[in-house]
């Protein structure tokens, strides 16, 4: 079973996370930031992962530490659940529309972190989530999951739609990248990921 349990406690956040890569898209998420919960629920549903996430963060300061640490914890969980990454497809891409918005995500579960995120959001916040922290979530997630992650919102007028299309595209790409390639080998000419 490709599962991981993460507990992360700092002076800024306290996180408990359970991840099952081979789930049914079930979620139980509470970060204290409604729109962020909505985005993580979309990620869960469309990736097919099961995610339970409880975060108590210093929201009296702002949303930065909560969003960043949830990204770090989720990335760590993905890395642990994948283990040596033997037998995975490794590469995948996806496009996801939400009405007028269209997002593209390309992932490589290479073991080498590299985030390239261009969401083109214009608002300061969506609900209580700072737009600058949406990209930062993806960056943090890519770093600790040790994946190359490219996310581009190609068009769209509504920032809610742009953000949600991005989360859905990432989810669909991850679903493709973590699936079995039918073999038992490491998908790399180096022999390791």
C-alpha positions as CSV (number, residue, x, y, z in Angstrom):
1,X,0.0,0.0,0.0
2,X,1.3,3.4,-1.0
3,X,0.5,5.4,2.1
4,X,2.1,7.9,4.4
5,X,1.4,9.6,7.7
6,X,3.0,12.9,8.5
7,X,3.0,14.9,11.7
8,X,4.6,18.3,11.5
9,X,4.8,20.6,14.5
10,X,6.5,24.0,14.5
11,X,6.0,27.2,16.4
12,X,3.8,28.3,13.5
13,X,1.7,25.2,12.6
14,X,0.6,21.8,13.8
15,X,-0.3,19.4,11.0
16,X,-1.6,15.8,10.9
17,X,-1.8,14.3,7.4
18,X,-2.8,10.9,6.1
19,X,-2.3,10.1,2.4
20,X,-3.2,7.1,0.3
21,X,-2.1,7.3,-3.3
22,X,-4.3,4.4,-4.3
23,X,-7.5,5.8,-2.8
24,X,-10.9,6.8,-4.1
25,X,-10.5,10.6,-4.0
26,X,-11.9,10.9,-0.4
27,X,-10.9,13.9,1.7
28,X,-11.3,15.2,5.2
29,X,-9.5,18.6,5.2
30,X,-9.5,21.4,7.6
31,X,-6.8,24.1,7.4
32,X,-8.9,27.0,8.8
33,X,-8.8,28.7,5.3
34,X,-12.0,27.9,3.4
35,X,-10.9,28.5,-0.1
36,X,-7.6,26.5,0.5
37,X,-9.7,23.6,1.8
38,X,-11.8,23.9,-1.4
39,X,-8.7,23.7,-3.5
40,X,-7.2,20.7,-1.6
41,X,-10.6,18.9,-1.9
42,X,-10.4,19.4,-5.6
43,X,-6.8,18.1,-5.7
44,X,-8.0,15.0,-3.7
45,X,-11.0,14.3,-5.8
46,X,-9.3,14.6,-9.2
47,X,-6.1,12.8,-8.2
48,X,-7.9,9.8,-6.7
49,X,-5.8,10.2,-3.6
50,X,-7.3,9.9,-0.2
51,X,-6.2,12.8,2.0
52,X,-6.9,13.6,5.6
53,X,-5.4,16.9,6.7
54,X,-5.8,18.8,9.9
55,X,-3.8,22.0,10.3
56,X,-3.8,24.4,13.2
57,X,-1.8,27.4,12.1
58,X,-1.1,30.9,13.2
59,X,-3.9,32.5,11.1
60,X,-3.9,35.4,13.5
61,X,-0.6,36.4,11.8
62,X,-1.7,35.5,8.2
63,X,-2.2,32.5,5.9
64,X,1.4,32.1,4.7
65,X,2.7,29.5,7.3
66,X,-0.4,27.4,7.0
67,X,-0.3,27.2,3.3
68,X,3.4,26.7,3.0
69,X,3.5,24.0,5.7
70,X,0.6,22.1,4.3
71,X,2.4,22.1,0.9
72,X,5.6,20.8,2.6
73,X,3.7,18.1,4.5
74,X,1.8,16.9,1.5
75,X,4.9,16.8,-0.6
76,X,6.7,14.8,2.1
77,X,3.8,12.4,2.3
78,X,3.8,11.9,-1.5
79,X,7.6,11.2,-1.5
80,X,7.3,8.7,1.4
81,X,4.3,7.0,-0.2
82,X,6.2,6.6,-3.5
83,X,9.3,5.1,-1.8
84,X,12.0,4.5,-4.4
85,X,9.5,5.2,-7.2
86,X,9.9,1.8,-8.7
87,X,7.3,0.9,-11.3
88,X,5.7,4.3,-11.7
89,X,4.9,6.0,-15.0
90,X,6.9,9.1,-13.7
91,X,5.9,11.7,-16.4
92,X,2.4,13.0,-17.0
93,X,0.6,16.1,-18.1
94,X,-3.0,17.4,-18.0
95,X,-5.1,20.2,-19.0
96,X,-8.1,21.2,-17.0
97,X,-10.7,23.9,-17.8
98,X,-13.1,25.6,-15.5
99,X,-15.5,27.6,-17.6
100,X,-13.4,30.3,-19.3
101,X,-10.1,29.3,-17.5
102,X,-7.7,26.7,-18.8
103,X,-4.7,25.4,-16.9
104,X,-1.9,23.0,-17.9
105,X,0.2,21.0,-15.4
106,X,3.3,18.9,-16.3
107,X,4.9,16.6,-13.7
108,X,8.1,14.6,-13.6
109,X,8.5,12.5,-10.4
110,X,12.2,12.6,-11.0
111,X,13.5,12.9,-7.4
112,X,14.7,16.4,-8.4
113,X,12.6,19.3,-7.3
114,X,11.9,22.1,-9.7
115,X,8.7,24.3,-9.5
116,X,7.8,26.6,-12.3
117,X,4.4,28.2,-11.5
118,X,2.6,30.9,-13.5
119,X,-1.0,31.3,-12.4
120,X,-1.5,35.0,-13.5
121,X,-3.7,35.8,-10.6
122,X,-4.7,39.4,-10.2
123,X,-6.7,39.6,-7.0
124,X,-5.0,40.0,-3.6
125,X,-7.1,37.3,-2.1
126,X,-9.7,34.7,-2.9
127,X,-11.8,34.3,0.2
128,X,-9.2,34.3,3.0
129,X,-6.4,32.8,0.9
130,X,-3.7,35.2,-0.4
131,X,-3.2,34.7,-4.1
132,X,0.5,34.9,-3.7
133,X,0.4,31.8,-1.4
134,X,-1.4,29.7,-4.0
135,X,1.8,29.6,-6.2
136,X,3.8,29.2,-3.0
137,X,1.8,26.1,-2.1
138,X,2.7,24.5,-5.4
139,X,6.4,25.4,-4.9
140,X,6.6,24.0,-1.4
141,X,4.7,20.8,-2.6
142,X,7.1,20.3,-5.5
143,X,10.2,20.8,-3.3
144,X,9.4,18.2,-0.7
145,X,7.8,15.7,-3.1
146,X,11.0,16.0,-5.2
147,X,9.2,16.5,-8.4
148,X,9.5,18.8,-11.4
149,X,6.2,20.7,-11.5
150,X,5.2,23.1,-14.2
151,X,1.8,24.8,-13.8
152,X,0.6,27.4,-16.2
153,X,-2.9,29.0,-16.4
154,X,-3.2,29.6,-20.1
155,X,-6.3,31.8,-20.0
156,X,-9.2,32.9,-17.8
157,X,-10.7,36.1,-16.4
158,X,-11.9,34.9,-13.0
159,X,-9.2,34.2,-10.4
160,X,-11.3,31.6,-8.6
161,X,-11.6,29.7,-11.9
162,X,-7.9,30.1,-12.7
163,X,-6.8,28.8,-9.3
164,X,-9.2,25.9,-9.3
165,X,-8.3,24.9,-12.9
166,X,-4.6,24.8,-11.8
167,X,-5.3,22.5,-8.8
168,X,-7.4,20.2,-11.0
169,X,-4.8,20.0,-13.7
170,X,-2.1,19.2,-11.1
171,X,-4.3,16.5,-9.6
172,X,-5.0,14.8,-13.0
173,X,-1.3,14.9,-13.9
174,X,-0.3,13.4,-10.6
175,X,-2.9,10.7,-11.0
176,X,-1.2,9.7,-14.3
177,X,2.4,10.0,-13.0
178,X,2.0,7.9,-9.9
179,X,0.2,5.0,-11.6
180,X,2.0,1.7,-12.3
181,X,3.8,1.3,-15.6
182,X,3.3,-2.4,-15.4
183,X,7.0,-3.1,-14.7
184,X,9.1,-3.3,-11.6
185,X,12.0,-1.1,-12.8
186,X,13.1,2.4,-11.9
187,X,11.9,4.7,-14.8
188,X,15.3,6.3,-15.2
189,X,18.5,5.8,-17.3
190,X,20.4,6.5,-14.0
191,X,18.8,3.6,-12.3
192,X,17.6,5.8,-9.4
193,X,15.0,8.5,-8.9
